[in-house]
Amino acid sequence: MYSKEEKLSLLSEMIQFARADKNFKEEEYNFIVAVASQLGVSKEEVEDLKENNVEQKSLQPESQRILQFHRLVLLMNVDQETSPLEVRDIKDIGLRMGLRPEAIDTVLAEMHNYPNKVIPPNKLIEIFTRFYN
């Protein structure tokens, strides 16, 4: 599904986002390692990404960008704390991905309606579908 470069780019973006509030928490790190494992990337490679960012790759198709945005929303909420800085940064990332601002804002509003702010994937898809039709 993803090339090695794309996988490292996704994880590097997640690490940068986790550091946005200047406090890279253990819960965030563990979540990134779990995503890395799902992608077939080792913990050692994640450690290397903490020290050396890689070039961001533009994801195609759009479904991959939505999936990455969902990962970032989950990462933002893994520590049960959401700072205004994180919200601003996740909006900026979503816009750079080419996602519709209305969909981004709806996801960020709707997440508060679910336990631990975890939007189910089917609800996320429903939100993005609504704004793309």
N, C-alpha and C positions, 0 to 999 in steps of 0.2 A: 504494500500500500504506500509506504513512504520510503524514500531513499535514505541512506545513512546520513547524508547531509541535512535532509529535512528533519529527521528525528533529532539530531543534535541541535538544529535551529529551534525546534519546538521547545526542547528542554532548556536551552539557553534563554529563550524568551521567558519561560516560567521562572527561572532563577532570577533574572533581572526584575521581573514583576514582584517576586517575593521580597526582594531587597528594596522595593520602592519606598517603604516606610522606614528604611534604615534599620530594620530589625528582622533578620532572617531567622525565623523560629524553627524549632525542631519539628513541629507538626508540618510545617511547610516543606522542609527538607525531606521528611519521610514520605509525604505525598508525591513529591517530585521523583523520588527514588522508585516509588510504586509505579508511577506512570512510565518511567524509564524501563522498568522491568517488563511492563506490558509491551513496550516498543522494542524489546530485545537489546536494550542499552544497559551496560553494566554500571554498577555503583561507582567503580573506578572512573569510568568515563564521565559520570555526573560530577565527581570530585574535580576532574580536570576542567569541566565547564564552569565550575565555581570560580576558578582562577583565570580561565581564558574563554571569553565570549567568542561565539562564532557568528559569521555573517547570517543575517536573517534571510530566510528563503520565503518567497511568496508562495502560499499554498494554493493548489488547484486540485480539484474543483472546489466550489464554494462550500460544499458539505464538510470538507476538511477544515476550512477556516471556522465554520460554526462549531465543529467538534473542539478545536483548539480554544475558541472563546469559552466554551462550556468548561473545559479544563481550568482555564484561568479563573472563572467564577467559582469553581469548587476550591481552587487554591486560595482565593481571596477569603473564603469563608471557613477554611479548615481550622483556623485558630479561634473561631467564633468572635473575631473582632474585625470590623470593617471601618477603616479610616477614610475620611473624605479624600485624602491623597490617593488611596487605592482605587476609589470609585472614579476619580478623575483619570487616573492612569489606565484603568481598564476600558473606559470609554474611548480614550485616545487610541489604544491598541486596536479596539474593535473597528474604529473608523479607518485606521491604517490598513486593516485587513480588507476594507471595502464593504463592511457590513452596514446595513441601514441603521441610521441613528435612532429611528423610532423603535426598531427591534431591540437594540442595545438597551435603551431606556426602559422598555417594557420588561425585559429579562431582569434588569437590576431592581425594578419595582416588584415584580412577581416573586422573586426569590424569598422575600420576607413572608410569603404565604405558606412556606414549606418548612418542615422540621430541619433544623441546622442549615437553613437557607439553601438546601439542595434541590434544585429544580429537576424534576424527572426528565430524562431525555425526550420522551414523547411530547411533553409540554413545551420544551425548548424548540423542538421542530415545529410544533403548532404555532408558536410565536413568530418564528422566522418566516414560515409559510404565509402567515397572515399579511406580512408586510412586503412580500415579494410577489403577491398575486394581484 
